[in-house]
Structures are given as C-alpha cells and as structure tokens.
Amino acid sequence: MRWEDELDCQQEHPRNQVLERIDQVGRQQWKQESGYHRRSLAETTMFRCKTIFGATLRRRLFANQAVELFLKCAALNRMIQLGKPNSCKVEI
C-alpha cells in the first residue's frame, strides 16, 4: 500500500521508503536495522509500568521524582524476575 502525502503529491512519502525497504530485506531484518524492536520493547515496558503504578508521579522535586522512578523500575524488574520460570537442561 502506497501512502499519498496530502500536502504535496509530488514528494515521496517517508512511509513508502520504509515499505520498500521491508519488501527488500523482510520485516525482521528491517526491525533490526531500524531499531524498531527496541522501541517496541520500550513502549511495552512503559505501558506495563504505567498500568501497574499509575501514570503520574507523586513527588514534586525532580530529584525525588528520579528516585521514585528508580524504585518503580526496581520493583517492576523484581516482578518480571519472579514471573520467569526456572529453566534447566534436560538430558534425554
């Protein structure tokens, strides 16, 4: 699907370049090249953090907000670690 720019139909829309590159190398390779997978992981992590702890900060001073975010990240990391299964190699 090609995108048409509403303002200037003479110029190539940036999304078309992305779609052409995906056609050339495939979606997974494009994600690695563009860093899309990292953005996706970051967005998912922020959604999880806001869902669990709320979207607002309770502290007013910037230094205190930084500490609050650090503690929330530490708690989120602990929850993720507790949710992961313990895996081990099984000999057959």
Secondary structure, DSSP 4 states (H G I P E B T S, - for coil): -----SS-TTSPPHHHHHHHHHHHH-HHHHHHHHTHHHHHHHHHHHHHHHHHH-SS----SHHHHHHHHHHHHHHHHHHHHHHSPP------
